[in-house]
Structures are given as structure tokens and as C-alpha cells.
Amino acid sequence: MARYGMLINTKKCVGCYACRVGCQMINGLDSDKAFIHYEELETGSYPNVYAENVPVQCMHCEDAPCQSVCPTGATYTTDSGVVLVEEGKCIGCKYCMAACPYGVRVQLHSGVVEKCRFCWYEGEPDNPPACVGTCITGARIFGDLDDPNSEINQAIARYNAQPLASDLTESKIFYVR
């Protein structure tokens, strides 16, 4: 069984928002709702300033904090390690929003609290998910973290990619920074 994850190379990301728009379109989100948000970081001092765009989305955490606080079991993890929400069980209590250390949960107009699901439909993720397919710079790679020969594992090793905040959770999203 595959265990899915993603690599985001912030050195390639130009902050064009194509991943965010692709995600909004495939998930039918209104323009004021998004499963991807951006942190813009500046380092250095003039004239040697470096600007970094860091797209942040659900990290599909192992032992996800959002799942453990869900009173109805609406948030669950698949055998492939993808954290999903069963809309019919969600009561909109926002406990998962409070528990998410990355602040990536979004309450939809229906009251359901949703998030990135790797474009998971009918038991499998889209391959690639919309955010990967629309990235104009190739800054995103999606794949099986359990396959040592997969493109994602080769890229994680080549770039020494790390989770955004490994002290918070064990994430399945890796960043090149």
C-alpha cells in the first residue's frame, strides 16, 4: 500500500498562486476559501535580500492532532496515510481548526471544516493532484513515500528536504528551503 506525500521546493516557487487556484477550481471553492495559503519570508539585508514563498497546506500528519480532537470521527486517516474529512459526520465544531498547528483548516459555507485531501476521490488521490499539475515551475512533486525508487523519495534525498516544522508533527509534506 502506498503512503502518499508531497515535496514543495520553495527555491522554485515564484508565488504565482497557480497551485492555489487549481485547488480552488477542482474543489469548487469560492474565491474567499482556499486549502493553500502562502507565507512570504524575507531574509538578509539590502542589497542581499532573499524573498521566499512558502505555500502551506494540510501536512497529512502521522497521528494528526485534528483527528484526535474530532468528536464525531469525521476526520480520519486512510490506509495510505491521507487525512480526510467525512462531510456527513462533520458538525462544524471547529475543534480540528483549533488543533491544527499549521492553521490550514477551512470552514466552508456549508459548515463543514475541510482541508487539502491530495484531490482524493473514489479511494485514490489524483495523480498528480491539481496543485502539482498546475505548478508552472515544477516546484511540487507528489508520490509514494514508501517506494525508495519514487521520484519524491529521490528528490527528498537529493535536496535534503525537511518537514516545515518537524517539532510540531510528523508531516508527509517536505520542503526544499
C-alpha positions, -999 to +999 in steps of 0.1 A: +000+000+000+013+034-009+019+061+017+014+094-001+033+126+004+045+158-014+077+178-018+075+216-023+106+233-035+104+269-023+135+277-043+115+271-074+082+286-062+075+321-077+043+327-057+021+327-088-008+311-069-014+286-098-015+257-072-040+276-051-063+285-080-061+249-094-070+236-059-099+260-056-112+251-090-111+213-086-127+215-052-153+241-061-141+266-035-153+302-035-126+328-041-125+336-004-118+300+006-085+281+000-068+250+012-033+265+004-021+298+019+013+315+014+039+326+039+063+352+024+096+353+041+124+378+036+160+372+048+192+392+045+197+429+043+200+453+015+213+447-011+215+410-004+178+402+002+162+369-005+124+365-007+109+331-002+073+320-010+062+291+013+029+275+002+013+259+033-014+233+032-025+203+052+006+183+062-013+150+064+003+144+097+010+110+112-011+109+144-029+141+132-039+164+161-070+174+141-081+138+141-077+132+178-099+161+188-127+154+163-158+144+185-176+126+156-148+108+139-153+130+107-116+134+104-098+101+097-067+088+081-067+063+052-045+033+050-024+054+026-018+080+053-040+107+038-060+127+063-096+132+051-129+145+063-162+127+060-186+156+053-217+138+066-201+134+100-187+169+104-207+191+128-187+222+122-175+225+158-140+238+147-121+217+172-099+205+143-093+241+133-080+249+168-059+217+170-042+222+136-007+237+143-005+248+107-038+268+106-049+251+073-084+240+081-112+260+064-148+261+073-169+261+041-202+279+037-219+245+043-204+245+078-181+216+071-145+221+081-123+209+052-087+209+040-063+196+014-070+159+006-045+154-022-075+156-046-087+123-031-117+109-050-131+074-050-104+058-029-074+072-046-056+106-050-055+123-083-020+117-097-009+144-098-032+164-075-043+197-091-017+218-072+011+197-087-003+196-122-008+234-124+026+244-109+043+263-137+078+259-123+077+222-113+081+231-076+058+203-064+063+165-065+037+140-054+042+103-048+047+072-026+069+079+004+073+041+009+088+035-025+125+042-022+128+045-060+099+070-064+106+105-078+096+121-045+120+100-024+148+107-048+141+144-046+138+144-008+173+127-006+189+149-033+177+182-018+177+171+019+141+182+020+126+185+055+091+190+070+082+226+076+081+222+114+092+187+125+089+197+161+051+201+157+041+169+139+054+141+117+044+156+083+041+140+049+049+173+032+086+180+027+101+214+018+133+224+000+143+257+015 
